[in-house]
């Protein structure tokens, strides 16, 4: 995280948030995973990878409504516009 923050690049920071979310989720540390995903989405609300992570996290912890909401946001971002 420190290297990404020092870079000043929002893109690198969201990549670092996603990587940390993935590690936390793999460890079953749902709270920390949620924090990293939400911090990344606060910086880049349309980041597809983070939206997907957040949707999956919702489903993993049994919060299907949240999972569906984030999945819908993800789909809205990837659907082609007219």
Residue pairs with C-beta under 8 A, 6 or more apart in sequence:
1 13
1 16
1 17
1 20
3 12
3 16
4 12
4 13
4 15
4 16
5 13
5 16
7 13
10 43
10 44
11 44
13 40
13 43
14 40
14 43
14 44
14 47
14 49
14 50
17 36
17 37
17 39
17 40
17 43
17 50
18 36
18 37
18 40
18 47
18 49
18 50
18 53
20 32
20 36
21 33
21 36
21 37
21 40
21 50
21 53
21 57
22 33
22 53
24 30
24 32
24 33
24 36
25 33
25 53
25 56
25 57
25 60
30 57
30 60
30 61
33 53
33 57
34 54
34 57
37 50
37 53
37 54
37 57
38 54
40 47
40 50
41 47
41 50
41 51
41 54
44 50
46 77
48 74
48 77
48 78
51 70
51 71
51 73
51 74
51 77
52 70
52 71
52 74
54 66
54 70
55 67
55 68
55 69
55 70
55 71
55 73
55 74
56 67
57 67
58 64
58 65
58 66
58 67
58 68
58 69
58 70
59 67
